[in-house]
Amino acid sequence: MVPALRRSFPIGKDLNVTAMRSRIISSTKVFIVAGATMMSSLIPAAAFGQAQVVSKPPVSPEAMAIHRLAKRPVAKSAVRTDAAASVAGSSSNFNSEQGPGPGPRGPGPGCDLFPAPASTGAAVGLSYFGPSPSTVNPSLVGPVQLLNTGKVDAVNGTITIPLYKGTLKGTKKTIWYILTDVSDQGIANELGLNFSAKLGFAENAARTGTLDGNGNIVFDKGTVDFSPQRNIVPGPAGQEFPPKSFAPGEIGDKNYSPYVTITNAGNVVYNAPMVAFNVDASQINFPDGHVDYSKVHDQVVAIDPYNMTVTLNLINGFSFGRPVWYLSMDASIPLAAAIEHNTYAPLMDKLLLGHDDSFSSPIERIFIATNGAEDGSCNNPLRQGLSADLADGYRPNNTLGGIPTIALDYSPAWDANLYEWTEDAINRGYRGQLREEFQILTFVQDGLLTGPGGKPFGSAGFSINCPIVQRLD
């Protein structure tokens, strides 16, 4: 974060989605492909900044056998709950409420990015459309689930995944956690997790641990206090960000990070966010919702420690113009943790930021508007940004960099790049919703966007742990 800003913030119906979003490719798209091929021969690959990320060698067969112990059955969807139903917009207290906040299926186009069916405007019904191209090649248009350990509920905007029961080394304290990403491609394929080569370079910001004989992690260090009360006092109307005050709802100790290096099986790095600590199953048994957020992570919608599943809220966003759903679990500073309903994870502050896709960089960039369009709240299809979030309680529609199937440089460790529309751009009516990384970078180059407070654009000095779950189109 620019120095002045950092000083100001002391921080730190389950449905088959594929069936819902069927499409066909018309022959005219051949010309688009041909045009893209011609352009690729004219523009150097370096201009696009999407080089292959260097990954570490695969683990040995012996290490792979240990990691296979962590494989769990694909989680079934939880019973539908009312815990995820948001009161944002109907309550004036949404900035101090505990829990996940609103889900991604909001009441208007500014708060619901789920694409319309392909049959919209057609003379035939959806059943006449063939399968989405993404069913043949996941890089093509159409929905793709990327985190494959559980079931996405497309109606409620949640995912139910396996819950793990680890321990803190040298104690009898239980660590309840999830797995979302891993630095080894083979393990990712085996366990249904996201693969991130960049995660292998996050060891300096990761805890350490070992896998036991049941495939659960024994963590060397790192604890979280889930009892604090999340609270934010926004700034004045139209300038809600930055807030006047803030406090995150869960706080990790100095050794806590969601990332963990497994020292007895090839030094593979997992993304293993904690969802509860030092409680037994009876204290966090909320399979139908109504979660006690003094004991459980705010993003949890339902948790079943007997059947070992947890249902989590999903977040709207974009990646290279495509609408996506992702999880938001941890942040390296208290301000981001408060806004994101996240755990403040101090050890994440050791991540190398600002280097994007350079060698040994552990991060990918996430682009966050501070003063995007907010008039009309969810009814505004151009709604975006932190001020909008703090004004109505819905999420800010952030723009992610590369994700699997679109790019090769995915990391769940997102380097926050905050941008601000200039007063001149706003007065000229240019402010809108930005959905693509290079569109944002171009607008910075053109002088339409700056960093917060008119400062130079770039890394804001903090990161957010946001595992990708699903590409919607």
Backbone hydrogen bonds, N-H to C=O, Kabsch-Sander energy under -0.5 kcal/mol:
donor,donor_aa,acceptor,acceptor_aa,energy
6,R,2,V,-2.5
7,R,3,P,-2.1
8,S,4,A,-1.4
9,F,5,L,-1.4
11,I,6,R,-0.5
11,I,9,F,-2.3
17,V,15,L,-0.9
20,M,16,N,-1.6
21,R,17,V,-1.7
22,S,19,A,-0.7
26,S,24,I,-0.6
29,K,26,S,-1.7
30,V,27,S,-1.6
31,F,28,T,-1.2
32,I,28,T,-0.7
33,V,29,K,-2.3
34,A,30,V,-2.5
35,G,31,F,-2.5
36,A,32,I,-2.5
37,T,33,V,-2.3
38,M,34,A,-2.2
39,M,35,G,-2.4
40,S,36,A,-2.3
41,S,37,T,-1.1
41,S,38,M,-0.5
42,L,38,M,-0.7
42,L,39,M,-1.1
43,I,39,M,-2.1
47,A,44,P,-1.4
48,F,45,A,-1.6
49,G,45,A,-0.6
49,G,46,A,-0.8
50,Q,45,A,-0.6
64,M,60,S,-2.7
65,A,61,P,-1.9
66,I,62,E,-1.1
67,H,63,A,-2.1
68,R,64,M,-2.2
69,L,65,A,-0.6
69,L,66,I,-1.0
70,A,67,H,-2.0
71,K,68,R,-1.8
75,A,149,T,-2.5
85,A,82,D,-0.8
89,G,91,S,-0.6
90,S,87,V,-2.0
91,S,87,V,-0.8
96,S,93,N,-2.1
97,E,93,N,-0.6
97,E,94,F,-0.5
106,G,104,P,-1.2
106,G,111,C,-1.9
110,G,378,C,-3.1
111,C,108,G,-2.0
111,C,378,C,-0.5
112,D,108,G,-0.6
120,T,117,P,-1.9
122,A,119,S,-2.4
128,Y,125,G,-1.7
129,F,126,L,-1.9
134,S,141,V,-1.5
135,T,132,S,-2.1
136,V,133,P,-1.7
137,N,133,P,-2.2
140,L,137,N,-2.5
142,G,473,D,-2.1
144,V,471,R,-2.6
146,L,144,V,-0.5
146,L,469,V,-2.8
147,L,469,V,-1.8
148,N,146,L,-0.8
148,N,192,G,-2.1
151,K,160,T,-1.1
153,D,158,T,-2.9
154,A,152,V,-0.9
157,G,153,D,-1.9
158,T,153,D,-1.3
159,I,312,L,-1.8
160,T,151,K,-1.9
161,I,159,I,-0.5
161,I,310,V,-2.5
163,L,308,M,-2.2
164,Y,177,Y,-2.9
166,G,164,Y,-0.6
166,G,175,I,-3.4
167,T,217,I,-1.6
168,L,173,K,-1.9
169,K,167,T,-0.6
169,K,219,F,-3.4
171,T,168,L,-1.9
175,I,166,G,-2.2
176,W,174,T,-0.5
176,W,276,A,-2.2
177,Y,164,Y,-2.0
177,Y,175,I,-0.5
178,I,273,P,-1.8
180,T,271,N,-1.9
181,D,271,N,-0.7
182,V,194,N,-2.1
183,S,269,V,-1.7
188,A,184,D,-2.3
189,N,185,Q,-2.4
190,E,186,G,-2.1
191,L,187,I,-2.7
192,G,188,A,-1.6
193,L,188,A,-1.3
194,N,180,T,-2.5
196,S,182,V,-2.3
198,K,410,Y,-0.7
199,L,196,S,-0.6
200,G,197,A,-1.4
201,F,198,K,-2.2
202,A,199,L,-1.8
205,A,202,A,-1.8
206,A,203,E,-1.5
207,R,259,Y,-2.9
209,G,261,T,-2.1
210,T,218,V,-1.8
212,D,216,N,-2.9
215,G,212,D,-1.8
218,V,210,T,-3.2
219,F,167,T,-2.5
219,F,217,I,-0.8
220,D,208,T,-2.8
221,K,208,T,-0.6
225,D,251,I,-2.9
226,F,224,V,-0.7
230,R,228,P,-0.6
231,N,247,A,-2.2
232,I,95,N,-1.1
233,V,245,S,-2.5
235,G,240,E,-2.4
239,Q,236,P,-2.7
244,K,233,V,-2.8
245,S,233,V,-1.3
247,A,231,N,-2.0
250,E,342,N,-0.7
251,I,225,D,-2.3
252,G,344,Y,-3.0
253,D,223,T,-2.5
256,Y,253,D,-2.2
260,V,270,Y,-2.2
261,T,207,R,-2.9
262,I,260,V,-0.5
262,I,268,V,-3.0
263,T,209,G,-2.4
263,T,261,T,-0.9
265,A,262,I,-1.0
267,N,262,I,-1.5
268,V,262,I,-0.6
268,V,265,A,-0.6
270,Y,260,V,-2.7
270,Y,268,V,-0.5
271,N,181,D,-2.4
272,A,258,P,-3.4
272,A,270,Y,-0.7
275,V,176,W,-2.9
276,A,176,W,-1.4
277,F,295,K,-0.5
278,N,174,T,-3.2
283,Q,280,D,-1.3
284,I,280,D,-0.6
284,I,281,A,-1.1
285,N,282,S,-0.5
286,F,284,I,-1.3
286,F,303,I,-1.9
289,G,286,F,-1.5
293,Y,291,V,-1.0
295,K,292,D,-1.7
296,V,292,D,-0.9
297,H,275,V,-2.3
300,V,297,H,-1.7
301,V,311,T,-3.3
302,A,311,T,-1.4
303,I,286,F,-1.9
304,D,309,T,-3.0
308,M,304,D,-0.9
309,T,304,D,-1.8
310,V,161,I,-2.2
311,T,302,A,-3.3
312,L,159,I,-2.8
313,N,299,Q,-2.3
314,L,157,G,-2.0
315,I,326,Y,-2.4
317,G,324,V,-1.5
318,F,398,N,-1.7
319,S,322,R,-2.2
320,F,400,L,-0.7
321,G,435,R,-2.6
322,R,319,S,-2.0
324,V,317,G,-2.6
325,W,470,Q,-2.9
326,Y,315,I,-1.8
327,L,467,P,-2.9
329,M,465,N,-2.7
330,D,465,N,-0.9
331,A,343,T,-2.4
332,S,463,S,-2.4
337,A,333,I,-2.0
338,A,334,P,-2.4
339,I,335,L,-2.3
340,E,336,A,-2.7
341,H,338,A,-0.8
342,N,337,A,-3.1
343,T,329,M,-2.1
344,Y,250,E,-2.5
345,A,331,A,-3.1
345,A,343,T,-0.7
347,L,256,Y,-1.8
348,M,256,Y,-0.5
348,M,345,A,-1.6
349,D,346,P,-1.8
350,K,347,L,-1.7
351,L,348,M,-2.0
353,L,351,L,-0.6
358,S,355,H,-2.4
361,S,358,S,-1.9
364,E,413,A,-1.8
366,I,415,D,-2.1
367,F,399,T,-3.4
368,I,366,I,-0.5
368,I,417,N,-2.1
370,T,419,Y,-2.4
373,A,382,L,-0.5
377,S,374,E,-2.1
379,N,376,G,-2.0
380,N,377,S,-1.8
383,R,380,N,-1.8
384,Q,373,A,-2.1
385,G,396,P,-2.4
386,L,369,A,-2.5
387,S,370,T,-1.2
389,D,385,G,-1.9
390,L,386,L,-2.6
391,A,387,S,-1.4
392,D,388,A,-2.0
393,G,389,D,-2.4
398,N,316,N,-0.6
399,T,367,F,-2.3
400,L,318,F,-3.8
400,L,398,N,-0.6
401,G,365,R,-1.5
406,I,403,I,-1.8
407,A,403,I,-2.5
414,W,412,P,-1.0
414,W,464,I,-2.8
415,D,364,E,-3.0
415,D,413,A,-0.6
416,A,414,W,-0.7
416,A,462,F,-2.2
417,N,366,I,-3.1
418,L,416,A,-0.7
419,Y,368,I,-2.4
420,E,450,T,-3.0
422,T,448,L,-2.3
426,I,422,T,-2.1
427,N,423,E,-2.6
428,R,424,D,-1.8
429,G,426,I,-1.6
430,Y,425,A,-2.7
431,R,425,A,-0.6
434,L,432,G,-0.6
439,Q,436,E,-0.5
440,I,436,E,-1.9
441,L,437,E,-2.4
442,T,438,F,-1.9
443,F,439,Q,-2.1
444,V,440,I,-2.0
445,Q,441,L,-2.2
446,D,442,T,-2.1
447,G,444,V,-1.3
448,L,443,F,-2.3
449,L,443,F,-1.2
450,T,420,E,-2.3
451,G,455,K,-3.0
454,G,451,G,-1.5
455,K,452,P,-1.3
460,A,416,A,-3.2
464,I,414,W,-2.0
465,N,330,D,-3.2
466,C,412,P,-2.4
466,C,464,I,-0.9
469,V,325,W,-2.1
470,Q,325,W,-2.2
471,R,144,V,-2.9
472,L,323,P,-2.6
472,L,470,Q,-0.5
473,D,323,P,-0.7
